[in-house]
Amino acid sequence: MDTVNTGEQPAGFGKNRIEALTDGIFAIALTLLVLGVEVPSTSEELVPASQVLISLMPDFLFYILAFVVLAVLWVFHHQQFHHIQHIDRTILWLNILTLMFITMVPFSSSYADTYYNEQVAGIFFSVNLLVIGVLIWFQWEHATTDHRLVSPQLDPCEILFEKKKNLLIPLLGVSAIALSLIGVVWAAGIFYLLPLILFFLQQWHDRHCVIPPGIGR
């Protein structure tokens, strides 16, 4: 790995390789999601195509949900590493651990849509997303504590904004698990609120945070 050692920041690892690995893992996970939508076999009896499509609705709903959440997680990671100037061993292993749970999402979403009426399936899917969200939150917390891996000029408001964003998926995950435990069917659907909450959080950011030239988002 390339090292970074200047008079302005402590020595650390270059971030390009971990960004490339992360982008590749996200791309594979996003692609594998569609494999969870399986057309049922109709060898013995001819079933109308419209009926088959209706029977696949749980698959499509979980495919869209998982795709949206993974896309949002990729955006979170991309924005974090825009601010992170270099990485250390802690952020490296936190990122690798995060990728392990990201590769699990195609399985957990397929499992959840197959057994969407079963409490344990929905909880398993929600826990998967919850763990990813917590790990991404820890990455940002580690990187920004005492501006360890970010620019000393990075606005505290921007740091706070990223922390709030990173808490959304863990909070929605806890809510989905709680709803499942009290018997709500398809409680994981609460993750569909994520884009709407992000929209309002972005409005708060635009009103309260001023980004100095050259820092970016």
TATAVEN-V318235 format. One record per helix or strand of 3 or more residues. SS is the DSSP state (~ for helix, > for strand). FROM is the first residue (numbers start at 1). TO is the last residue. If there is no record, write none. Layout:
SS FROM TO
SS FROM TO
//
This chain:
~ 16 36
~ 49 55
~ 57 83
~ 89 102
~ 105 114
~ 119 147
~ 156 181
~ 187 208
//
